[in-house]
Amino acid sequence: MPTESTVLIGSLWAGGILAMSGSAFALLPVWEALGGTLLMTLGGLATVGYNYLFVERALRPVMATILAVDTPHAPPRTSVISRLILTWALTSALPLAAAIALLHYPDAAPPDRIHAATYLAALGLVSGALAETLLARAVAQPIHQMRGALRRIGQGRLDVRVPVDDSSEIGVLQSTVNDMVRGLQEQDRLRDLFGRHVGRDVAQRALDRGADLTGEIREITALFVDVTNSTALAHQISPQEFVDKLNRLLAEVIAATESHHGLVNKFEGDAALCIFGAPVARVDAADSALHAARQIRDRVLAHGELDIGIGLATGPVFAGNLGTDQRLEYTVIGDAVNEASRLTELAKHTPGRILASDAVIRAASEPEREYWTPHGDCSLRGRTLPTQTWESIPPGN
């Protein structure tokens, strides 16, 4: 619109200048006709230039609405340099050119020429200073807004948006800042979803190390929790009700595990595997796992919705990524995980609903051991030697 209105007004002025110049050259001396044509041309250029700047300025609110939908990623039609040149031409070059023309006008008296030239020079100084100040403010204000937005982004705030109200390089820069914020929001959302799926410690490990198939041998304590008679329960109630009960159970498992610096490694239907000591090594892994097991048992049994069994075992395992370059899963593989799973099945039929191997109790601190009593030797599937186990009796029993 600024360009089209400028072309329209410029065409009208061009037609008027041609008509007036033709009449001037027909009726006046050549020098006077040339002077009149020059002054009319300067006036037309001033009108056209000011029209462009005023229309563009008046359309800023409309531009903000349009650019909110169609952001300027392509090279801008209008540039800051072109605005600076046009402003300089209107406020400085044109008045000075008119002053030069009047000073060399032979038919005017010298005092009149000096007065007119002085007036035009003063007008150029005042209008130039005012116009350049307004233009500098128009450039500085969005830059100031973007600087404040970037400062808030650096502080971790991703609810920032810079208004895009300019079609020049400034508008492209404003749009780029908004695109950057959207990209950071998407990354933050993906990071959050990734952390929810694999655990925040595993997510951070992946971000630090990248997608590789590496792992390490870690001494961990595995906690395995499983629902008792889940097959019968799923047959008795609707799938949605069963899932709701499981979600409430898993919420307690996650809360207890994470509050004791463990990792919920995976959900296996109505069971969950939690590990303590990987991917972040901990010297109190056994204490944390035993305390978390008691907390899960007490809260789940207090709700009375589901019955569970919990098994705990400790030992060296492989902790790392398993799979291929296309699909990876962080997991732990070792005898301790299998032992915890076997103990879970037996724990479902014990009063305390928890069974821990002797290795876990020996690795725990003395205050934690006071909550546990010997349960006896148990024969676990796949093992030739019996496993010495301990149990924890719920409060009040």
C-alpha positions in Angstrom: 0.0 0.0 0.0 2.8 2.6 0.7 4.4 1.7 -2.6 1.1 1.8 -4.6 0.0 5.1 -3.0 3.4 6.6 -3.7 3.3 5.5 -7.3 -0.2 7.0 -7.7 0.7 10.4 -6.1 4.0 10.4 -8.0 2.1 9.9 -11.3 -0.3 12.8 -10.5 2.6 15.1 -9.6 4.5 14.0 -12.8 1.5 14.9 -14.9 1.1 18.3 -13.1 4.8 19.1 -13.4 4.8 18.4 -17.1 1.7 20.5 -17.7 3.0 23.4 -15.6 6.5 23.2 -17.1 5.1 23.3 -20.6 3.1 26.4 -19.8 6.1 28.0 -18.0 8.5 27.4 -21.0 5.8 28.9 -23.3 5.1 32.0 -21.2 8.3 32.7 -19.3 12.0 33.1 -19.9 13.9 29.9 -20.0 15.8 30.6 -16.7 12.6 31.3 -14.9 10.9 28.2 -16.4 13.8 26.0 -15.4 13.8 27.4 -11.8 10.0 26.8 -11.5 10.3 23.3 -12.9 13.1 22.5 -10.4 11.2 23.8 -7.5 8.0 22.0 -8.5 10.0 18.7 -8.9 11.5 19.1 -5.4 8.1 19.7 -4.0 6.7 16.6 -5.8 9.6 14.5 -4.5 9.0 15.7 -1.0 5.3 15.0 -1.2 5.9 11.5 -2.6 8.6 10.7 0.0 6.6 11.9 3.0 3.5 10.1 1.7 5.5 6.8 1.7 6.8 7.3 5.2 3.4 8.4 6.6 1.4 5.6 5.0 3.9 3.0 6.2 3.8 4.4 9.7 0.0 4.5 9.8 -0.1 0.9 8.7 2.0 -0.4 11.6 -1.0 -1.8 13.5 -2.3 -3.5 10.4 1.2 -4.9 9.7 1.4 -6.4 13.2 -1.9 -8.3 12.5 -0.7 -9.5 9.0 2.8 -10.4 10.1 1.4 -12.4 13.0 0.0 -14.8 10.4 2.5 -14.4 7.6 5.9 -13.7 9.1 8.6 -12.1 6.8 11.1 -14.9 6.2 11.8 -13.7 2.6 14.2 -10.8 1.9 12.2 -7.6 2.9 11.1 -5.1 0.3 11.7 -2.3 2.6 15.1 -2.0 4.4 16.3 0.2 7.2 19.0 1.6 4.9 16.3 2.7 2.3 14.4 4.4 5.1 17.5 6.2 6.3 18.3 7.4 2.8 14.7 8.5 2.1 14.5 10.4 5.4 17.8 12.1 4.8 16.7 13.0 1.3 13.4 14.5 2.5 14.7 16.4 5.5 18.2 17.4 4.4 18.9 16.9 0.8 15.8 18.5 -0.7 15.8 21.7 1.5 19.5 22.2 0.8 19.0 21.6 -3.0 16.2 24.1 -3.0 18.4 26.6 -1.1 21.1 26.2 -3.7 18.6 26.7 -6.5 17.3 29.9 -4.9 20.8 31.3 -4.2 21.5 31.0 -7.9 18.2 32.5 -9.0 19.3 35.6 -11.0 16.0 37.5 -11.0 15.6 37.6 -7.2 17.2 40.3 -5.1 20.2 39.2 -3.0 18.5 39.8 0.3 15.5 37.7 -0.8 17.8 34.9 -1.9 19.7 34.9 1.3 16.5 35.0 3.4 14.9 32.2 1.4 18.1 30.0 1.5 18.5 30.7 5.3 14.9 29.6 5.9 15.3 26.4 3.8 18.6 25.6 5.6 17.0 26.1 9.0 14.1 24.0 7.9 16.4 21.2 6.8 18.3 21.3 10.1 15.2 21.2 12.3 13.3 18.7 10.2 16.4 16.5 9.7 17.0 16.4 13.5 13.4 15.6 14.2 13.0 13.0 11.5 16.3 11.2 12.3 15.3 11.2 16.0 11.9 9.6 15.2 13.6 7.1 12.8 16.2 6.2 15.4 13.5 5.6 18.0 11.6 3.5 15.5 14.7 1.3 15.1 15.8 1.3 18.7 12.4 0.5 20.2 12.0 -3.0 18.6 15.7 -3.7 19.3 15.1 -2.8 22.9 12.1 -5.2 23.0 14.1 -8.0 21.5 16.9 -7.4 23.9 14.5 -7.7 26.8 13.0 -10.8 25.3 16.4 -12.5 24.9 17.2 -11.6 28.4 14.0 -13.3 29.7 14.7 -16.3 27.4 18.2 -16.5 29.0 16.6 -16.6 32.4 14.6 -19.7 31.3 11.3 -18.1 30.5 9.8 -19.4 27.3 6.5 -17.5 27.3 8.0 -14.6 25.5 6.8 -13.2 22.2 8.0 -10.2 20.3 5.4 -8.2 18.4 6.2 -8.3 14.6 5.2 -4.9 13.2 7.8 -4.2 10.6 8.4 -5.6 7.1 12.1 -4.6 7.0 15.1 -6.5 8.4 13.8 -5.6 11.9 10.6 -7.5 11.2 12.7 -10.5 10.0 14.7 -10.3 13.2 11.5 -10.1 15.3 10.1 -13.1 13.5 13.4 -15.0 14.0 13.3 -14.4 17.8 9.7 -15.7 17.9 10.8 -18.7 15.8 13.7 -19.3 18.2 11.2 -19.2 21.2 9.0 -21.7 19.5 11.9 -24.0 18.8 13.0 -23.8 22.5 9.5 -24.5 23.6 9.4 -27.6 21.3 12.7 -28.7 22.6 11.6 -28.2 26.2 8.4 -30.1 25.5 10.3 -33.0 23.9 12.8 -33.0 26.8 9.9 -33.2 29.3 8.2 -36.0 27.3 11.5 -37.8 26.9 12.2 -37.5 30.6 8.7 -38.8 31.5 9.2 -41.8 29.3 12.7 -42.8 30.2 13.4 -40.9 33.4 15.1 -37.5 33.8 18.5 -39.0 34.7 18.5 -41.2 31.6 17.3 -38.3 29.5 20.2 -36.2 30.8 22.6 -39.0 30.1 21.4 -39.3 26.5 21.7 -35.5 26.0 25.2 -35.6 27.4 26.5 -38.7 25.6 24.3 -38.8 22.5 22.8 -41.9 21.0 25.3 -44.7 21.5 25.3 -48.4 22.4 27.6 -48.0 25.4 27.0 -49.1 28.9 28.9 -50.0 32.1 28.9 -52.4 34.9 27.2 -50.9 38.0 26.4 -52.1 41.5 22.7 -51.5 41.7 19.7 -52.4 43.8 16.7 -53.5 41.8 13.1 -53.1 43.1 10.4 -55.0 41.3 6.7 -54.4 42.1 3.8 -56.5 40.7 0.1 -56.6 41.3 -1.4 -59.7 42.9 -4.2 -61.6 41.0 -4.1 -59.0 38.2 -5.6 -61.4 35.7 -8.6 -62.1 37.8 -9.1 -58.5 38.6 -8.9 -57.5 34.9 -11.7 -60.0 34.3 -13.9 -58.6 37.0 -13.8 -54.9 36.2 -13.8 -52.8 33.1 -10.5 -52.0 31.3 -10.7 -48.3 32.1 -11.3 -48.9 35.8 -8.4 -51.4 35.9 -6.2 -48.8 34.2 -7.3 -46.1 36.6 -6.3 -48.4 39.5 -2.9 -49.1 37.9 -2.2 -45.4 37.3 -2.9 -44.7 41.0 -0.5 -47.5 41.9 2.2 -46.4 39.5 1.8 -42.8 40.8 2.8 -44.1 44.3 5.7 -46.1 42.8 7.0 -43.1 40.8 6.7 -40.7 43.8 8.5 -43.1 46.2 11.2 -44.0 43.7 12.1 -40.5 42.6 11.9 -39.1 46.1 14.7 -41.6 47.0 16.7 -40.8 43.9 15.8 -44.0 42.0 14.8 -44.5 38.4 11.6 -46.2 37.3 13.2 -48.0 34.4 10.2 -49.6 32.8 6.5 -50.6 33.2 5.7 -54.2 32.3 1.9 -54.3 32.2 0.9 -54.2 35.8 4.5 -54.4 37.1 7.3 -51.9 37.3 11.1 -52.2 37.6 12.9 -49.5 39.6 16.6 -49.3 40.0 18.8 -47.5 42.5 22.4 -46.8 41.6 22.1 -46.2 37.8 22.5 -44.2 35.7 23.7 -42.1 38.6 25.9 -44.1 41.1 24.8 -43.9 44.7 26.5 -45.2 47.8 23.1 -45.5 49.6 21.3 -47.4 46.9 20.3 -50.2 49.2 19.0 -47.9 51.9 17.0 -45.9 49.3 15.5 -49.0 47.7 14.5 -50.5 51.0 12.9 -47.3 52.2 11.1 -46.8 48.9 9.8 -50.3 49.0 8.3 -49.8 52.5 6.8 -46.5 51.4 5.2 -48.0 48.4 3.8 -51.0 50.3 2.4 -48.8 53.1 0.6 -46.4 50.8 -0.8 -48.9 48.4 -2.1 -51.1 51.1 -3.6 -48.1 52.9 -5.6 -47.3 49.7 -6.9 -50.8 49.7 -7.4 -50.9 45.9 -4.8 -53.4 44.9 -2.6 -56.0 46.5 1.0 -56.1 45.5 4.3 -57.9 46.0 7.7 -56.3 46.0 11.1 -57.9 45.6 14.5 -56.4 46.1 18.0 -57.7 45.1 21.4 -56.1 44.7 24.4 -56.9 42.6 26.4 -56.0 39.5 24.5 -55.4 36.3 25.0 -54.0 32.8 23.5 -50.5 32.8 23.3 -48.8 29.4 21.6 -48.6 26.0 20.3 -51.7 24.3 19.1 -52.0 20.8 20.3 -50.5 17.5 21.2 -47.2 16.0 17.5 -46.7 15.0 15.9 -47.6 18.3 17.6 -47.5 21.8 16.4 -48.3 25.3 18.2 -47.7 28.5 18.0 -50.8 30.6 19.7 -52.9 33.2 20.6 -56.6 32.6 21.9 -58.9 35.3 21.2 -61.5 37.9 20.0 -58.9 40.4 17.1 -58.0 38.2 16.0 -61.6 37.7 16.4 -62.2 41.4 14.2 -59.3 42.3 11.5 -60.5 39.9 11.5 -64.0 41.4 11.3 -62.6 44.9 8.3 -60.5 43.9 6.3 -63.6 43.2 7.0 -65.0 46.6 6.4 -61.6 48.3 2.8 -61.7 47.2 2.1 -64.5 49.7 4.0 -63.0 52.7 2.4 -60.8 55.4 4.7 -57.9 54.7 4.4 -58.1 50.9 8.1 -57.4 50.6 11.1 -59.7 50.3 14.7 -58.6 50.1 17.7 -60.7 49.5 20.4 -61.0 52.1 22.8 -59.0 49.9 20.5 -56.0 50.0 20.2 -56.0 53.8 24.0 -56.4 54.2 24.5 -53.4 52.0 22.0 -51.3 54.0 22.8 -49.1 57.0 22.2 -50.2 60.6 19.1 -47.9 61.1 17.4 -49.3 58.0 18.1 -52.9 59.0 16.0 -52.5 62.1 12.9 -52.5 60.0 13.7 -55.9 58.6 13.5 -59.5 60.0 14.8 -62.8 58.6 12.2 -64.6 56.5 14.2 -67.7 55.7 15.7 -69.5 52.8 13.7 -69.5 49.5 14.2 -71.6 46.4 14.0 -69.3 43.4 13.3 -70.6 39.9 16.5 -70.9 37.9 18.7 -71.1 40.9 20.3 -74.2 42.4 21.2 -72.7 45.8 18.5 -71.3 48.2 18.3 -67.5 48.7 18.3 -66.0 52.2 15.6 -63.4 52.4 14.3 -60.7 54.7 10.9 -59.2 55.2 9.4 -56.0 56.6 6.2 -56.2 58.6 3.8 -53.4 58.0 3.1 -51.0 60.9 0.3 -52.3 63.2 0.8 -56.0 62.3 
